[in-house]
Amino acid sequence: MVKFFIMLIFTFLMNVSWATPITVKDVLNRDVTFNAPAQRVIVGFYPEDYMAIGTEAAYDKVVGMSKYIWQARQANWDMYVNHRPSLNDIPGIGRVDTRTFSVEKVIGLNPDLLLLADWQFKGLGDDIKKIEDAGIPVVVVDYNAQTLERHIRSTELIGIITGQEKRALTIAAEYKETVESISQRLFDAKLPKPKIYTEFGASGVQELGFTFGKNMWGAIATMSGGDNISAPFIEWWGKLNPEQVIASNPDVIVITGYETGQGSDAMIMGQGVNTDDAHKRLVGYKERLGWSSISAVKHNRLYGAYHGACRTILDSAMIEFYAKAMYPELFSDLQPEQAYLDFYKKYLPVTPEGVFTLKL
């Protein structure tokens, strides 16, 4: 027993001595000082990124999470919990977007760092001051913006927080290489830009779903060399007028989905989803009222993508997917779905099974 307590004290002292004060600039260019690597962290968003960059061991020091974004992808969450049951025991802190985020719970968990997405930080408003006044540093990262700069900086920040700076730099360099390689090929080829439309297909065929302007799938479409038809009408995300989609006449349409949707015709993609089932759902969009005149429908250029593969350091595979969908000959050598699974095999303790990209 005495030996056990000596080891416990030794481990504690080692952790304290290893963690040293550091000041970083987060993605909002805010100076934030904390002890790195952090010993008690609350992860507000991007849970898979935190594990991929920080390794599975990083979750030994996660004392709270905004769990819903992971649990919304129930099959993906179950896959991780089956591997690491202790994830279930991490306290939830609520959601910013539904005003259930609990500042009191965050403070009560006594973290030495709170990691938030850009949109969460802005959504919390004056509550940020309450958290910081309690002595809790807040670091803001952002994969939603879908810019190369923010993806890289966010990855570097998570690397510093978890003590995995070298691993973070490797992941960031691989992401940058993919983006720049595609950009260079597009620049050299000088091909006309196809018009592309992306829709989150959770509501099914009968109801037009959310589309994306200059972030998330909208930014991926642009980075991949497309002319995003939603950009002139939607800043971040929202719904287009159905007549506007038809009038814009996209050359390529991508319908995204999670493992489940709101109806029997909702687009489904992801962990545990059968390819034939996903294909049937995608075929249903060809029958949508008025779409028969759209170029993408007439030429069978409809695609499916896993919605969970966006706004993450894993989404370089989706940039490849969009590039290949729009320029099939130019990017015929790319294997986006394999690239997506390879990232899991290299950087995460689990590898999903299902369908994550799809061509009609």
C-alpha positions, 0 to 999 in steps of 0.5 A: 500500500505504501509503495502504491502511494509513493508511486502515485505521488511520484506520477503526480509530481512528474506530471506537474513538473512536465507541464510547463506554462506556455502562451499560444495564439489560438485561431482567433489570434488570442493569446492564451496561457496554460500549462502544457501538456494539459492535465485536465481538459474539457473538449467542446468539439472535434472529439475524433480530431482530439484523439487522432492528434493527441493519441488515445492516451489524451482521453486519460486527461479529458474530464468533460465533453460536449458529447452530442456531436459524437453521439449524433453519429451513434454508430461511430460513437458506439464503435469507440465506446466498444473499444474504450468503455470509459468514454461513457463515463466522461461527464457531458457539459451540454450544448451551446447551440441549444443553450444547454451548455453549463458554465457551472458544470465546466467550472465544477469539473476544475479543468486546466483548459477548455477547448472550444470551436470558434462557433461555440466561443462566439455563441457563449458570449459573456459566459466566456468571461465567467469561465476565464474569471474562474481561472480556466484558459479557453483555447479556440480551434476551428475546422468548420471554416474549412480553410487550410490555415485554420485546419493546420493551426487547430492541429498544431494547437491540439498537439501542444495541448496534448504534448504531441507536437511532432505528431500534430506537425506530421498530420498537418503536413500530410493535410497540406500536401493533399490540398496543395497537390490538388490545387496544383493539378487544377492550376496546371490543367486549367479546366472549366469549373463544374457547377456543384451543389451539396445538400445534407440529406437528413430530411429525405427527398421530399424536403430540400435540406441544408446546403453550404456557402463558404464553409464546410462542404461549400469550402470543400467544393471550392478547394476541389475546383468547383463552382459552388452554386450555393455560395451567392445565396448562402453565407454559411449554411441554410436552404436554397429555394428549390427553384434556384437549385433547378435554375442553377443547373449543377453539373455535379450533386453531392448528397451527404448523410449520417448513419440515420436520417429523419425518414425512410428516404433520408440519405444514409452514409457511414459506419455500418451502412450497407452500400446497396442501401445507401445507393437506393437512397441516392437513386431516390434523389433522381426522382425529386420533383423538377430535378429531371432537367438538371445536368447532374441528374441527366448524366448520373453525376450524383454522389453520396458522402459521409457528413461526419467526414467534414469539418475535421482533419480527416476531411482531406479524403473528402477534398480528394472525393470532390475533386475526383467527382468533378474531374474524374479523368484528372484525378482518376488515380485518387482513392478517397475512401481508402484514404479516409480509412487509411487515416483511421488505421494510421492515427486512430485505435478503431477503423470504421466499416461501412460506406463513406463515399458513393457514386451513382 
